[in-house]
Amino acid sequence: MKKPIISMIILVLLVTFANYQGLNIVMATSGPNIEQVLAAAKTISNNRDLLEDEDIIAIIEDKNIYKGELELKKKLYEVTNKLTHQDDYKIPFTQLMVEKYELALAEKLGLSVSIEEAQEIALKEKELIYSSGETSAIKMYIDSLGLTEDEYWNEYAPGELIKYVTHVRIERHIIEEAVKNKKLPKVEMHTAETNELYHQYIDNYYKNLKKQIKYKLVDTDYAEKIK
């Protein structure tokens, strides 16, 4: 009965850390450990005021990248110790760029996630976790975020779920199109070989996507930082 706890923890950490390179959410089996997840939550708690800065840095499609969310994303990447000085802003900016692109694409494809859908998913996940009796991990996570349980389940989790489920839907769309165009084989039950094949296709797709997404830079002070 521990699966619901793991699913929510993985859900949140994927939203927090995923850079859409080398991480296939449909078939992901590994990711940051619980210590990194809790450290990230504490970072969010300590720097939540950054999100009040809504100066626009760049625009992708009709979606804005705000200064505050970029600065917070940079701090979250620092938690994982994956940044070099030269990539301090480039990596988190790229993640936000893909995230905004996916939200815009989902709207065009009719795949958008409504707040009502996200709230319903959060409620079901909460029920699964609490019915299992294994609540210590999620409670530690909520406490590290500096939120009450009501704030987490009613506000924070649905907001993160919109981004997560959007990515899952876009990734599935990519796979469906690849199968339809015979770029991937149709698979009823995955083997290690077909799983790796799908993984590599998604990995390469997002690597190429990052090079192709066009954005309008608004804040030129970030021009060199995000190169």
FENVEN-V344767 format. One record per residue. N is the residue number from 1. RES is the residue in one small letter. PHI is phi in radians with two decimals (none if undefined). BURIAL is # if it has 16 or more other C-alpha atoms within 10 Angstrom, else .. D_CENTER is the distance of its C-alpha to the mean C-alpha in Angstrom with 2 decimals. Layout:
N | RES | PHI | BURIAL | D_CENTER
N | RES | PHI | BURIAL | D_CENTER
This chain:
1 | m | none | . | 25.15
2 | k | -1.52 | . | 22.46
3 | k | -1.00 | . | 19.92
4 | p | -1.01 | # | 18.58
5 | i | -1.11 | # | 17.93
6 | i | -1.06 | . | 16.15
7 | s | -1.11 | . | 14.00
8 | m | -1.22 | # | 12.83
9 | i | -1.06 | # | 12.44
10 | i | -1.12 | # | 10.41
11 | l | -0.97 | # | 8.22
12 | v | -1.20 | # | 7.72
13 | l | -1.20 | # | 7.70
14 | l | -1.14 | # | 5.10
15 | v | -1.09 | # | 2.62
16 | t | -1.22 | # | 5.50
17 | f | -1.86 | # | 6.52
18 | a | -0.99 | # | 5.19
19 | n | -2.00 | # | 7.57
20 | y | 0.98 | # | 8.24
21 | q | -2.36 | . | 11.67
22 | g | 1.35 | . | 13.33
23 | l | -2.31 | # | 10.51
24 | n | -1.77 | # | 11.19
25 | i | -1.15 | # | 9.14
26 | v | -1.07 | . | 12.36
27 | m | -2.16 | . | 14.49
28 | a | -1.13 | . | 12.70
29 | t | -2.17 | . | 15.33
30 | s | -2.57 | . | 14.53
31 | g | -3.14 | . | 12.24
32 | p | -1.01 | . | 12.87
33 | n | -1.46 | . | 15.86
34 | i | -1.08 | . | 16.56
35 | e | -1.10 | . | 18.21
36 | q | -1.18 | # | 15.23
37 | v | -1.10 | # | 13.12
38 | l | -1.19 | # | 16.12
39 | a | -1.13 | # | 16.66
40 | a | -1.13 | # | 13.25
41 | a | -1.08 | # | 14.12
42 | k | -1.12 | # | 17.50
43 | t | -1.10 | # | 16.29
44 | i | -1.09 | # | 14.49
45 | s | -1.06 | # | 17.76
46 | n | -1.34 | . | 19.95
47 | n | -2.20 | . | 18.38
48 | r | -1.05 | . | 17.42
49 | d | -1.13 | . | 20.31
50 | l | -1.04 | # | 18.62
51 | l | -1.19 | # | 16.73
52 | e | -1.31 | . | 20.27
53 | d | -1.45 | . | 20.70
54 | e | -1.84 | . | 20.00
55 | d | -1.12 | . | 21.85
56 | i | -1.46 | # | 20.39
57 | i | -1.64 | # | 19.69
58 | a | -2.69 | # | 18.86
59 | i | -2.21 | # | 18.58
60 | i | -2.03 | # | 16.77
61 | e | 0.97 | # | 18.58
62 | d | -1.97 | . | 19.12
63 | k | -1.85 | # | 15.93
64 | n | -1.62 | # | 16.45
65 | i | -1.80 | # | 14.77
66 | y | -1.68 | # | 16.41
67 | k | -1.00 | # | 17.96
68 | g | -1.09 | # | 16.86
69 | e | -1.22 | # | 13.09
70 | l | -1.20 | # | 13.67
71 | e | -1.14 | # | 16.00
72 | l | -1.20 | # | 13.80
73 | k | -1.08 | # | 10.96
74 | k | -1.08 | # | 14.01
75 | k | -1.13 | # | 15.22
76 | l | -1.15 | # | 12.16
77 | y | -1.20 | # | 12.59
78 | e | -1.10 | # | 16.25
79 | v | -1.04 | # | 15.76
80 | t | -1.49 | . | 14.97
81 | n | 1.01 | . | 17.97
82 | k | -1.78 | . | 16.50
83 | l | -1.67 | # | 17.64
84 | t | -1.73 | . | 21.10
85 | h | -0.99 | . | 22.87
86 | q | -1.18 | . | 22.74
87 | d | -1.83 | . | 18.95
88 | d | -0.89 | # | 18.36
89 | y | -1.87 | # | 16.96
90 | k | -1.06 | # | 16.51
91 | i | -1.16 | # | 13.47
92 | p | -1.12 | # | 11.37
93 | f | -1.13 | # | 12.98
94 | t | -1.10 | # | 12.08
95 | q | -1.08 | # | 8.31
96 | l | -1.11 | # | 9.03
97 | m | -1.05 | # | 11.57
98 | v | -1.16 | # | 9.66
99 | e | -1.02 | # | 7.25
100 | k | -1.19 | # | 10.71
101 | y | -1.07 | # | 12.43
102 | e | -1.11 | # | 10.56
103 | l | -1.09 | # | 11.35
104 | a | -1.18 | # | 14.84
105 | l | -1.14 | # | 15.32
106 | a | -1.06 | # | 14.47
107 | e | -1.11 | . | 17.17
108 | k | -1.15 | . | 19.58
109 | l | -1.57 | . | 19.20
110 | g | 1.28 | . | 19.48
111 | l | -1.94 | # | 16.17
112 | s | -1.06 | # | 14.84
113 | v | -1.83 | # | 13.82
114 | s | -1.40 | . | 16.35
115 | i | -1.12 | . | 16.24
116 | e | -1.15 | . | 18.96
117 | e | -1.09 | . | 17.04
118 | a | -1.12 | # | 14.17
119 | q | -1.13 | # | 17.00
120 | e | -1.16 | . | 18.76
121 | i | -1.10 | # | 16.00
122 | a | -1.06 | # | 15.64
123 | l | -1.11 | # | 19.44
124 | k | -1.12 | . | 19.80
125 | e | -1.14 | # | 17.48
126 | k | -1.05 | # | 19.51
127 | e | -1.08 | . | 22.69
128 | l | -1.10 | # | 21.90
129 | i | -1.12 | # | 21.14
130 | y | -1.31 | . | 24.19
131 | s | -1.26 | . | 26.46
132 | s | -1.34 | . | 25.85
133 | g | 1.44 | . | 27.20
134 | e | -1.73 | # | 24.68
135 | t | -1.96 | . | 23.04
136 | s | -1.10 | . | 23.37
137 | a | -1.14 | # | 19.89
138 | i | -1.18 | # | 18.09
139 | k | -1.19 | . | 20.87
140 | m | -1.09 | . | 20.44
141 | y | -1.14 | # | 16.76
142 | i | -1.09 | # | 17.77
143 | d | -1.11 | # | 20.72
144 | s | -1.15 | # | 18.82
145 | l | -1.29 | # | 16.77
146 | g | 1.30 | # | 20.25
147 | l | -2.02 | # | 19.89
148 | t | -1.41 | . | 22.28
149 | e | -1.12 | . | 21.35
150 | d | -1.11 | . | 22.03
151 | e | -1.09 | . | 19.79
152 | y | -1.16 | # | 16.88
153 | w | -1.28 | # | 17.44
154 | n | -1.61 | # | 18.69
155 | e | -2.16 | # | 16.58
156 | y | -1.19 | # | 13.57
157 | a | -1.04 | # | 12.21
158 | p | -1.05 | # | 12.77
159 | g | -1.09 | # | 11.00
160 | e | -1.25 | # | 7.66
161 | l | -1.11 | # | 8.68
162 | i | -1.02 | # | 9.31
163 | k | -1.20 | # | 5.92
164 | y | -1.14 | # | 5.19
165 | v | -1.18 | # | 8.82
166 | t | -1.02 | # | 9.02
167 | h | -1.09 | # | 7.18
168 | v | -1.06 | . | 9.48
169 | r | -1.15 | # | 12.31
170 | i | -1.16 | # | 12.16
171 | e | -1.10 | # | 12.14
172 | r | -1.14 | . | 14.98
173 | h | -1.08 | . | 16.72
174 | i | -1.05 | . | 16.76
175 | i | -1.14 | # | 18.27
176 | e | -1.05 | . | 20.71
177 | e | -1.16 | . | 21.88
178 | a | -1.15 | # | 22.37
179 | v | -1.17 | . | 24.42
180 | k | -1.07 | . | 26.37
181 | n | -1.61 | . | 27.23
182 | k | 1.06 | . | 28.14
183 | k | -1.54 | . | 25.72
184 | l | -2.34 | # | 24.59
185 | p | -1.31 | . | 26.93
186 | k | -1.31 | . | 26.62
187 | v | -2.19 | . | 25.96
188 | e | -1.48 | . | 26.94
189 | m | -2.40 | . | 26.20
190 | h | -1.25 | . | 24.27
191 | t | -1.86 | . | 26.13
192 | a | -1.01 | . | 24.93
193 | e | -1.20 | . | 26.04
194 | t | -1.24 | . | 24.33
195 | n | -1.07 | . | 21.06
196 | e | -1.15 | . | 21.26
197 | l | -1.09 | . | 22.32
198 | y | -1.13 | # | 19.36
199 | h | -1.01 | # | 16.99
200 | q | -1.13 | # | 18.88
201 | y | -1.11 | # | 18.89
202 | i | -1.12 | # | 15.14
203 | d | -0.99 | # | 14.96
204 | n | -1.17 | . | 17.80
205 | y | -1.03 | . | 16.57
206 | y | -1.28 | # | 13.51
207 | k | -1.06 | . | 15.85
208 | n | -1.23 | . | 18.24
209 | l | -1.05 | . | 15.94
210 | k | -1.03 | # | 15.08
211 | k | -1.39 | . | 18.86
212 | q | -1.75 | . | 19.56
213 | i | -1.12 | . | 17.41
214 | k | -1.76 | . | 19.91
215 | y | -2.41 | # | 19.46
216 | k | -1.80 | . | 22.12
217 | l | -1.40 | . | 22.39
218 | v | -1.74 | . | 23.77
219 | d | -1.69 | . | 24.06
220 | t | -1.21 | . | 26.09
221 | d | -1.13 | . | 25.97
222 | y | -1.69 | # | 22.57
223 | a | -1.00 | . | 24.01
224 | e | -1.34 | . | 24.90
225 | k | -1.15 | . | 21.98
226 | i | -1.74 | . | 19.37
227 | k | -1.18 | . | 21.72
